[in-house]
Amino acid sequence: MEEKNVDYLKDQLKFTGFGDGLENNLRENMLKGETEFKLNHQIKHGNDSVTTTLNFKKSDQSDMYFFNSYKMNLQKEGSKEGFAQTFYINRDNNITAKEAYNLMDGRSVNKDLKTKEGEVYNSWIKMNFKEAADTNGNFKLNHYHQNYGYDLEAGLAKHSIKELDNPKYKEDLMNSLKKGNIQSVTFVVDGVEKKQFVEANPHFKTINVYDGAMQRINNRESKNQKQSEAEGKSVNKEVKQNQNADSESSEGAEQKNKKRQKQGNSI
């Protein structure tokens, strides 16, 4: 057993999101020298249970082992039956364990992918639960390529989100959404801050918004929030302009009175 092979697989597991807790089992199975083996990984996401089987296989040309794929089973809270999806491991830009969970939970993930010719392209992907699973039990992944026209930054700008005013917070927010996460943000409406949640929706080229209880807020409500904020700024601007006008008018009247008094004194 080559230590370089062990170290490579350890790093691969870590960067794919399975941590470093599988190292001992990995090493033991590689020492057995069998053609292929599996490792199991379990985790909870909130009240959802995720069990994953990781598949390893020895090369036909050498004693090197490769991490080929993992099959994730998601058991949603309150659901009697779970469902599974297999994700395949490539050299670059693998779908991580958290991204896989997000996809299976119905959200979209942004990835740099490669064509068969090796050309890199960017795309949003989302699991299509409406189409029957294939012979391997996998649901189809819908792709929304860069030419599809979804602009995450523009979608966020339509909402009164406080974090967008800070470049670092804005960058972190966008990176989190690209991984398929539901992200907590601060909405500011009529000067009042309240916690809400957002997720990317490339299919409809928009942002899904949820309240603090994770209840979906429709687009009309979100637009009304943005409109309310805009109207508030407009009103404040108008009030300020009126105050300035009143102040200028008052100063003008005072100067006229002083002028009259001066003329009266000279007579």
C-alpha positions as CSV (number, residue, x, y, z in Angstrom):
1,M,0.0,0.0,0.0
2,E,1.5,3.3,-1.0
3,E,1.3,6.2,1.5
4,K,0.9,8.7,-1.4
5,N,-2.3,6.9,-2.4
6,V,-3.6,7.0,1.1
7,D,-2.7,10.7,1.5
8,Y,-4.3,11.5,-1.9
9,L,-7.6,9.8,-1.0
10,K,-7.6,11.4,2.5
11,D,-7.3,14.8,0.9
12,Q,-10.0,13.9,-1.7
13,L,-12.4,12.9,1.1
14,K,-11.7,16.1,3.0
15,F,-12.2,18.4,0.1
16,T,-15.4,16.6,-1.0
17,G,-16.8,17.3,2.5
18,F,-16.5,14.0,4.3
19,G,-14.0,15.2,6.8
20,D,-11.1,13.2,8.2
21,G,-13.0,10.7,10.4
22,L,-12.8,7.9,7.7
23,E,-9.0,7.7,7.6
24,N,-8.6,4.5,9.7
25,N,-11.3,2.6,7.8
26,L,-9.8,3.8,4.6
27,R,-6.4,2.5,5.5
28,E,-7.7,-0.9,6.8
29,N,-9.7,-1.6,3.6
30,M,-6.7,-0.6,1.4
31,L,-4.5,-3.1,3.4
32,K,-6.9,-5.9,2.6
33,G,-6.1,-5.5,-1.1
34,E,-9.6,-6.3,-2.3
35,T,-10.7,-5.1,-5.8
36,E,-13.2,-2.6,-4.3
37,F,-14.7,-1.5,-1.0
38,K,-17.2,0.9,0.5
39,L,-17.1,3.3,3.4
40,N,-20.2,4.7,5.2
41,H,-20.7,8.3,6.4
42,Q,-23.6,9.7,8.4
43,I,-24.5,13.2,9.3
44,K,-27.5,15.3,10.3
45,H,-28.6,18.5,8.6
46,G,-31.1,20.0,11.0
47,N,-33.7,17.3,11.4
48,D,-32.8,15.6,8.1
49,S,-30.7,12.4,8.2
50,V,-28.1,11.8,5.5
51,T,-26.4,8.4,5.0
52,T,-23.7,8.2,2.4
53,T,-21.9,5.1,0.9
54,L,-18.5,6.0,-0.6
55,N,-17.3,3.7,-3.4
56,F,-13.6,2.9,-3.9
57,K,-12.0,0.7,-6.6
58,K,-8.5,-0.6,-7.4
59,S,-7.0,0.2,-10.7
60,D,-6.8,-2.6,-13.3
61,Q,-3.2,-1.5,-14.1
62,S,-1.8,-1.0,-10.6
63,D,-2.4,-1.3,-6.9
64,M,-3.7,2.3,-6.8
65,Y,-7.2,2.9,-5.3
66,F,-9.6,5.5,-6.6
67,F,-12.6,7.2,-5.0
68,N,-15.1,6.8,-7.9
69,S,-18.5,7.9,-6.5
70,Y,-20.8,8.2,-3.5
71,K,-24.4,7.3,-3.1
72,M,-26.3,9.7,-0.8
73,N,-29.6,8.7,0.9
74,L,-31.7,11.6,2.3
75,Q,-34.3,11.0,5.0
76,K,-36.4,14.1,5.4
77,E,-38.1,14.9,8.7
78,G,-41.6,13.5,8.8
79,S,-41.1,11.4,5.6
80,K,-41.4,7.6,5.9
81,E,-39.2,6.9,3.0
82,G,-35.9,8.4,1.9
83,F,-34.5,8.6,-1.6
84,A,-31.0,8.2,-3.0
85,Q,-28.8,9.8,-5.6
86,T,-25.3,8.8,-6.9
87,F,-22.7,11.5,-7.5
88,Y,-19.6,10.7,-9.5
89,I,-16.1,11.9,-8.6
90,N,-13.9,13.6,-11.2
91,R,-10.5,15.2,-11.0
92,D,-11.9,18.7,-10.9
93,N,-14.9,20.5,-9.4
94,N,-16.6,17.6,-7.7
95,I,-20.0,18.1,-6.2
96,T,-19.3,18.2,-2.4
97,A,-21.3,16.4,0.2
98,K,-23.1,19.6,1.3
99,E,-23.8,20.6,-2.3
100,A,-25.2,17.2,-2.9
101,Y,-27.5,17.5,0.1
102,N,-28.6,20.9,-1.1
103,L,-29.5,19.5,-4.5
104,M,-31.4,16.7,-3.0
105,D,-33.2,19.2,-0.8
106,G,-34.4,21.0,-3.9
107,R,-32.0,23.9,-4.2
108,S,-29.7,24.9,-7.0
109,V,-25.9,24.9,-7.1
110,N,-23.5,26.8,-9.3
111,K,-20.4,24.9,-10.6
112,D,-17.6,25.2,-13.1
113,L,-18.0,22.1,-15.2
114,K,-16.2,20.5,-18.2
115,T,-17.4,19.4,-21.6
116,K,-16.3,16.0,-23.0
117,E,-13.7,18.0,-24.9
118,G,-12.3,19.4,-21.7
119,E,-13.6,23.0,-22.1
120,V,-14.7,24.7,-18.8
121,Y,-18.1,26.3,-18.6
122,N,-20.2,27.7,-15.7
123,S,-23.6,26.4,-15.0
124,W,-26.3,26.3,-12.3
125,I,-27.6,22.7,-11.7
126,K,-30.8,21.6,-10.1
127,M,-32.3,18.2,-9.5
128,N,-35.4,17.4,-11.6
129,F,-37.8,15.4,-9.5
130,K,-40.5,15.5,-12.1
131,E,-38.7,13.1,-14.4
132,A,-38.4,9.5,-13.4
133,A,-35.1,8.3,-12.1
134,D,-32.8,6.5,-14.6
135,T,-31.8,2.8,-14.4
136,N,-29.3,3.7,-11.7
137,G,-31.9,5.3,-9.6
138,N,-30.7,8.9,-10.3
139,F,-32.9,11.9,-11.0
140,K,-31.9,14.1,-13.9
141,L,-29.9,17.3,-13.3
142,N,-31.2,20.3,-15.1
143,H,-28.5,22.7,-16.3
144,Y,-28.8,26.5,-16.5
145,H,-25.7,27.5,-18.5
146,Q,-24.2,31.0,-18.3
147,N,-26.0,31.8,-21.6
148,Y,-29.3,31.2,-19.9
149,G,-29.1,34.7,-18.5
150,Y,-29.4,34.2,-14.7
151,D,-27.7,37.0,-12.8
152,L,-27.5,36.3,-9.1
153,E,-26.1,39.7,-8.2
154,A,-28.9,41.5,-10.1
155,G,-31.5,39.2,-8.5
156,L,-30.3,40.1,-5.0
157,A,-30.2,43.8,-5.9
158,K,-34.0,43.8,-6.3
159,H,-34.3,43.2,-2.5
160,S,-33.6,45.5,0.4
161,I,-30.9,43.4,1.9
162,K,-28.5,45.1,4.4
163,E,-25.6,42.8,3.7
164,L,-25.3,44.0,0.1
165,D,-24.0,47.4,1.4
166,N,-20.8,45.7,2.6
167,P,-18.6,44.3,-0.2
168,K,-17.2,41.5,2.0
169,Y,-20.6,40.4,3.3
170,K,-22.0,40.6,-0.2
171,E,-19.3,38.3,-1.5
172,D,-19.8,35.8,1.3
173,L,-23.5,35.8,0.7
174,M,-23.2,35.2,-3.1
175,N,-20.6,32.4,-2.5
176,S,-22.9,30.7,0.0
177,L,-25.9,30.9,-2.4
178,K,-23.8,29.4,-5.2
179,K,-23.2,26.4,-3.0
180,G,-26.9,25.9,-2.8
181,N,-27.4,27.1,0.8
182,I,-30.3,28.9,2.2
183,Q,-28.7,32.0,3.7
184,S,-29.9,34.2,6.6
185,V,-29.9,37.9,5.7
186,T,-31.2,41.2,7.1
187,F,-34.0,42.9,5.3
188,V,-34.5,46.7,5.9
189,V,-38.1,47.9,5.3
190,D,-39.2,51.4,6.3
191,G,-36.1,51.6,8.5
192,V,-37.0,48.4,10.4
193,E,-34.6,45.4,10.2
194,K,-35.9,41.8,10.2
195,K,-34.2,38.5,9.7
196,Q,-35.2,36.6,6.6
197,F,-33.8,33.9,4.4
198,V,-32.9,33.7,0.7
199,E,-31.9,31.1,-1.9
200,A,-31.0,31.2,-5.6
201,N,-33.7,30.3,-8.2
202,P,-32.0,30.3,-11.6
203,H,-34.9,28.6,-13.3
204,F,-37.1,31.7,-12.8
205,K,-34.1,34.0,-12.7
206,T,-35.0,35.3,-9.3
207,I,-34.4,34.9,-5.6
208,N,-36.6,32.9,-3.2
209,V,-37.4,34.7,0.0
210,Y,-38.5,33.1,3.3
211,D,-39.6,34.7,6.5
212,G,-38.1,33.9,10.0
213,A,-40.3,30.8,10.2
214,M,-39.1,29.6,6.9
215,Q,-42.4,30.3,5.2
216,R,-42.1,31.4,1.5
217,I,-42.7,35.0,0.7
218,N,-44.0,35.5,-2.8
219,N,-42.3,37.8,-5.3
220,R,-45.1,40.4,-5.0
221,E,-44.4,40.9,-1.3
222,S,-40.7,41.1,-1.9
223,K,-41.2,43.8,-4.6
224,N,-43.5,45.7,-2.3
225,Q,-40.8,45.7,0.3
226,K,-38.3,47.1,-2.2
227,Q,-40.8,49.6,-3.4
228,S,-41.6,50.6,0.2
229,E,-38.0,51.3,0.9
230,A,-37.7,53.3,-2.3
231,E,-40.8,55.3,-1.5
232,G,-39.4,55.9,2.0
233,K,-36.2,57.3,0.6
234,S,-38.2,59.4,-1.8
235,V,-40.3,60.8,1.0
236,N,-37.3,61.6,3.1
237,K,-35.6,63.3,0.2
238,E,-38.8,65.4,-0.4
239,V,-39.1,66.3,3.2
240,K,-35.5,67.4,3.3
241,Q,-35.9,69.5,0.2
242,N,-39.0,71.1,1.7
243,Q,-37.1,71.8,4.9
244,N,-34.3,73.4,2.9
245,A,-36.8,75.4,0.9
246,D,-38.5,76.6,4.2
247,S,-35.2,77.5,5.7
248,E,-34.2,79.5,2.6
249,S,-37.6,81.2,2.6
250,S,-37.2,82.1,6.2
251,E,-33.7,83.4,5.7
252,G,-35.0,85.5,2.7
253,A,-37.8,87.0,4.8
254,E,-35.5,87.9,7.6
255,Q,-33.1,89.6,5.2
256,K,-36.0,91.6,3.7
257,N,-37.1,92.7,7.2
258,K,-33.6,93.9,8.1
259,K,-33.5,95.8,4.8
260,R,-36.8,97.6,5.6
261,Q,-35.7,98.4,9.1
262,K,-32.5,99.9,7.7
263,Q,-34.5,102.0,5.2
264,G,-36.8,103.3,7.9
265,N,-33.9,104.3,10.1
266,S,-32.3,106.3,7.2
267,I,-35.6,108.2,6.6
